[in-house]
C-alpha cells in the first residue's frame, strides 16, 4: 500500500504583505540613520574647512607681522642725507634719495626726518582701515636654497620685502601682494597695491570684508603711518604695538544659501617701540628711567 505524500503548507498572501512592510520599515530606518550620519559628517567637514581657512589666513599674516622692520635710532645708519650733512648751519640737504632730509639745529646736531613722496622701509608698517602695508626683513631666497650658488653677475634683491594686504576690487577675496625690490620706483613711493595683477594675489576668495586697527598705546585707531616722525623728530614712528584684524568670510551652504562668519585676531608687533617708564627707585630717592617698555 502506497502512502500519499503530505502537502506542505506555504505562506499566505497576508503574511507576505506583513513581512514586506516590516522590511520596508527597517530599510527606511537604516536609510534615515545613514542620512543623518552623512549630513553630520558633511557639516563637520565644512566647519573644519572654515576653521582651517581662518587659521591659514591668521598664520600667513602672523608670519609677515612677525618680522616687520622696526624704527631706526637717530643716525643709526649714518647721516640721513647724501653724506654732506649740515653742521649747525640750518641748511637742508635731500639730494641722496629725495625721501629724507637732514636739518641742522642750533646746537650742531642733525636729525633725519622723512619728507617727500618716498616711503622709508624702516617705517615698518603703513596701514588704513582696509589696507595693510608691511615692510619686513627675511633671509634672501638664495640663502634659503640648499646647494645653490647665486650667479655673481646677476642682481639679486636684498632681504627687504614689501607686503600689502587688501580686498579685491570685486569685493570678494583677500589679496596679498609681495614686492622684493622695495627701493624701486613704483614700489617704495606708493602704498597702493598694483591692481593690474590682483587675481593671482588673491589668497582667500571667501573674504568679503577686512578691517585693520592699530594699537597706539591708549587704544586702537583706524590708520597708522610708520613713516611719520615721532615726537622727538629724530626718527620714524615705526610699527604700532599690535594690529587687530577683523575678517568677514562668506561660505556657500549645501542648500544654495550663504552664511557669514567674523574672525577677529590681534597680532603683537615685537619690533614696536614701547613707552619708557620709571620702574626702579634707588635708596637716594632718584628715579632711573627704563629704556624699554610694554610691547
C-alpha positions in Angstrom: 0.0 0.0 0.0 1.5 3.3 -1.0 1.4 6.4 1.2 0.2 9.6 -0.2 2.7 12.5 0.3 1.6 15.2 2.7 1.1 18.6 1.2 3.4 21.3 2.7 1.6 24.5 3.6 3.1 27.8 2.1 2.9 31.5 3.2 -0.3 33.2 2.8 -0.6 36.5 0.9 -1.3 38.4 4.2 2.0 37.0 5.7 4.0 38.1 2.7 2.5 41.6 2.9 3.3 41.9 6.6 6.9 40.8 6.1 7.3 43.2 3.2 6.0 46.1 5.3 8.4 45.2 8.2 11.3 45.0 5.7 10.4 48.4 4.2 10.3 50.0 7.7 13.7 48.6 8.6 15.2 49.8 5.3 13.7 53.3 5.9 15.1 53.5 9.4 18.5 52.4 8.1 18.4 55.0 5.4 17.5 57.7 7.8 20.3 56.8 10.1 22.9 56.8 7.3 21.5 60.1 6.1 21.9 61.7 9.5 25.4 60.4 9.8 26.4 61.6 6.3 24.9 65.0 6.9 26.7 65.4 10.2 29.9 64.3 8.5 29.5 66.9 5.8 28.7 69.6 8.3 31.8 68.7 10.3 34.0 68.8 7.2 32.6 72.2 6.3 33.3 73.6 9.8 36.8 72.1 9.6 37.4 73.7 6.2 36.2 77.1 7.6 38.4 76.8 10.6 41.4 75.8 8.5 40.9 78.7 6.2 40.7 81.2 9.1 43.7 79.7 10.7 45.6 79.7 7.5 45.0 83.4 6.9 45.9 84.2 10.5 49.2 82.2 10.2 50.1 83.9 6.9 49.5 87.4 8.3 51.2 86.5 11.6 54.4 85.4 9.8 54.5 88.7 7.9 53.8 90.7 11.1 56.4 88.7 13.0 59.3 90.4 11.3 58.5 94.0 10.3 61.4 96.4 10.1 61.4 98.5 13.3 62.3 102.1 13.6 65.9 103.1 13.4 67.6 105.2 16.0 68.9 108.7 15.2 71.9 108.4 12.8 71.9 104.6 13.3 72.6 104.2 9.6 74.8 107.2 9.2 73.8 110.6 8.0 70.2 110.8 6.8 71.2 113.0 3.8 73.7 112.4 1.0 76.8 112.5 3.1 77.1 116.2 3.1 75.2 116.8 6.3 74.8 120.2 7.7 76.6 121.0 10.9 74.6 123.7 12.6 74.1 126.0 9.6 70.4 125.3 9.4 70.7 124.1 5.7 68.7 121.3 4.2 70.1 118.5 2.0 67.9 115.9 0.4 69.9 115.1 -2.7 70.5 111.5 -2.0 67.1 109.9 -2.4 64.5 112.6 -2.0 62.9 110.6 0.8 64.9 112.1 3.8 66.2 115.5 4.7 68.9 116.4 7.1 68.1 119.6 9.1 70.7 121.3 11.2 69.8 122.6 14.6 71.2 125.4 16.6 73.2 123.1 18.9 75.0 121.5 15.9 73.1 118.2 15.9 71.4 116.7 12.9 68.0 114.9 12.6 66.7 112.8 9.8 63.1 113.5 9.1 61.1 111.6 6.4 59.9 114.0 3.7 58.9 113.8 0.1 56.9 111.0 -1.5 59.2 108.1 -1.0 58.4 105.8 2.0 61.4 104.7 4.0 61.5 100.9 4.6 62.2 101.4 8.3 58.6 102.7 8.6 57.8 99.1 9.3 54.1 99.5 8.7 51.7 101.8 6.9 48.0 101.0 7.0 44.5 102.2 6.8 41.2 100.6 7.9 41.0 98.3 4.9 44.7 98.0 3.7 47.9 96.9 5.4 51.4 97.5 4.1 54.3 95.8 5.9 58.0 96.4 5.3 59.7 93.3 6.6 63.0 91.6 6.5 63.9 87.9 6.0 66.6 85.8 4.6 67.1 86.2 0.8 65.9 83.4 -1.4 69.4 82.3 -2.5 70.3 81.7 1.2 67.3 79.5 1.8 68.0 77.3 -1.2 70.4 74.4 -0.5 73.3 73.5 -2.7 72.8 76.5 -4.9 75.4 79.2 -5.8 74.0 82.5 -7.0 75.3 84.0 -10.2 77.8 86.7 -9.2 76.8 88.7 -12.3 73.1 88.6 -11.6 71.5 91.3 -9.5 69.6 89.8 -6.6 67.1 91.6 -4.2 68.0 92.3 -0.7 66.4 90.8 2.4 63.8 93.6 2.5 60.3 92.8 1.3 57.1 94.9 1.0 53.9 93.0 1.6 50.4 94.6 1.0 47.1 93.1 2.2 43.9 94.5 0.7 40.5 93.5 -0.5 40.0 92.5 -4.1 38.3 95.1 -6.3 35.3 92.8 -6.8 34.7 93.0 -3.1 35.4 89.3 -2.6 38.8 87.9 -1.8 41.7 88.9 0.4 44.8 89.7 -1.6 48.4 89.5 -0.6 50.9 91.3 -2.8 54.6 90.9 -2.3 57.3 93.1 -3.8 61.0 92.3 -3.2 62.6 95.4 -4.8 61.4 97.8 -2.0 63.6 100.7 -3.2 62.5 100.5 -6.9 60.3 103.2 -8.5 56.7 102.4 -8.2 57.3 100.3 -5.1 58.7 102.5 -2.4 56.9 105.7 -3.4 53.4 104.4 -3.0 51.4 102.3 -0.5 48.7 101.4 -3.1 48.8 97.9 -4.5 49.2 97.1 -8.2 45.7 96.1 -9.1 46.7 95.2 -12.7 47.7 91.7 -11.4 45.5 91.3 -8.4 43.8 88.0 -9.4 47.0 85.9 -8.8 47.4 87.8 -5.5 44.0 86.6 -4.1 44.7 84.1 -1.4 41.2 83.8 0.2 38.2 84.3 -2.1 35.9 83.7 0.8 36.8 87.0 2.5 34.2 89.7 1.7 35.4 92.3 4.2 38.6 93.0 6.1 39.3 95.7 8.7 42.6 96.6 10.4 43.1 98.5 13.6 46.3 99.7 15.2 47.3 99.8 18.9 48.6 103.3 19.6 49.3 102.7 23.3 46.0 104.2 24.5 43.6 102.2 22.3 43.0 101.2 18.7 42.9 103.6 15.8 41.9 103.2 12.2 45.1 104.1 10.5 48.9 104.1 11.0 51.8 105.8 9.3 55.1 104.4 10.5 57.0 106.8 8.2 55.9 109.9 10.2 58.3 111.4 12.6 58.0 110.7 16.2 57.7 113.3 19.0 61.4 113.9 19.0 61.5 114.5 15.2 64.7 112.4 15.1 63.4 109.2 13.5 60.3 107.5 12.2 57.5 106.2 14.4 57.9 102.6 13.1 55.3 99.9 13.6 52.5 100.0 16.2 52.4 97.7 19.2 49.7 95.5 17.8 47.4 95.1 14.8 43.9 93.8 15.2 42.4 92.2 12.1 38.7 91.5 11.6 37.8 89.2 8.7 34.3 88.6 7.4 34.1 85.3 5.5 31.2 84.1 3.3 30.5 80.4 2.8 28.1 78.7 0.4 25.9 76.2 2.1 24.7 72.9 0.5 21.1 74.3 0.1 22.4 77.2 -2.0 22.2 79.8 0.6 25.2 81.7 2.1 26.4 82.3 5.7 29.0 84.7 7.0 31.5 84.3 9.8 33.5 87.0 11.6 37.1 86.3 12.7 39.0 88.7 15.0 42.7 88.3 15.8 45.3 90.5 17.5 48.9 90.4 16.3 51.5 91.8 18.7 54.4 93.6 16.9 57.7 92.5 18.5 59.8 95.3 16.9 57.4 98.1 18.0 58.8 100.7 20.4 57.3 100.7 23.9 57.0 103.7 26.2 59.6 104.3 28.8 58.8 104.3 32.4 60.2 104.5 35.9 60.5 101.1 37.4 63.4 101.4 39.8 63.9 103.8 42.7 67.4 103.8 44.4 67.9 104.5 48.0 68.9 108.1 47.2 65.4 108.7 46.1 66.2 109.4 42.5 64.4 107.6 39.7 66.1 105.7 36.9 64.0 105.6 33.7 64.0 102.3 31.8 64.8 102.1 28.1 62.2 99.6 27.2 58.5 99.3 27.8 55.4 97.3 27.2 55.3 95.7 23.8 
